[in-house]
Amino acid sequence: MTAIRPIPSDRLPALLAAMPKAELHIHIEGSLEPELIFALAQRNGVAIPYASVEELRKAYAFTNLQSFLDIYYAGASVLLKEQDFYDMTWAYLEKAAADNVVRSEIFFDPQTHTARGVAMQTVIDGLHRACTDAKAKLGVDAELILCFLRHLSEEDAFDTLEQALPFKDKFIGVGLDSSEVGHPPEKFARVFAKCRALGLHLVAHAGEEGPPAYVWSALDVLKVERIDHGVQSPKDPELVKRLAKDRIPLTVCPLSNLKLCVFPQLADHNLKALLDAGLVATVNSDDPAYFGGYMNENFLQTFAATGMTAQHAYQLARNSFEGSFAREADKRRYIEKLDAAFAAA
């Protein structure tokens, strides 16, 4: 591990903000800010059950994952046209660029939209066009990961995959998200096997609210390359050894965990313990419009609450690049930028 010289705590926030980083766990529908929800509702003539931006923001008081998902799906109802998907993605990518995110692997939930009669092509074309523009105009290398909703059936996931295959050149992998408890990864064993045969990258949410057994299933049954969340893993010491040995990245989302009551307060978060155990943990924003912060806010608040150091900051950023699905030459380039940022700090 690269040793980083100590940096005074008062200079750490500026370094956290300035250092290049990758975001590996962002649900694009979860970046939809109330202002844009209202603008798109107006543009598309969609009625939403909130009288104002302020009233909608006040509804963002979640007690668990399901209470969040209920409002998340309501917000997505305003997305109907290709330009809507473009505008949502572009708004996120501008914020990512401002936070010095140089690589973003963006989750999207097509079933949320196709169930409402929106065509798969409308969804993917809008998202992909924004990613293409971001590379040229913002310097952000952004790619898409299609997620299956785990509260729906595997048959529904297969149907979704078939609809998406004509646009396979526009996404790099598949994931598994939505309500975790009661929907173990093995429910989707066959569709993930098909995706693996197609050469797609594989990731899955596991160990957010669900038990370590779900992480084992994601690794051994789905054969994923990354675990999204994974913060319940320390409950099983053998699992921690496995994650460390196989260098499996964990895409941890601190402010999300706080907002959904996975940890009672940020000071109780186990991110530092995950790093100290040798795990390839990363920091991500998950659903930033709903959970109170994009990438830099996650770094700043978590470091302030847990007392992590510049060494941890470097490791988290480096892990994000090494754990990404970027080309090896691009990973090297990102890490050189990271090294330069720390050398100049």
Beta strands, then each sheet from edge to edge (+ up, - down):
strand 1: 21-27
strand 2: 101-108
strand 3: 141-149
strand 4: 173-177
strand 5: 201-206
strand 6: 226-229
strand 7: 249-252
strand 8: 280-283
sheet 1: 1+ 2+ 3+ 4+ 5+ 6+ 7+ 8+
end
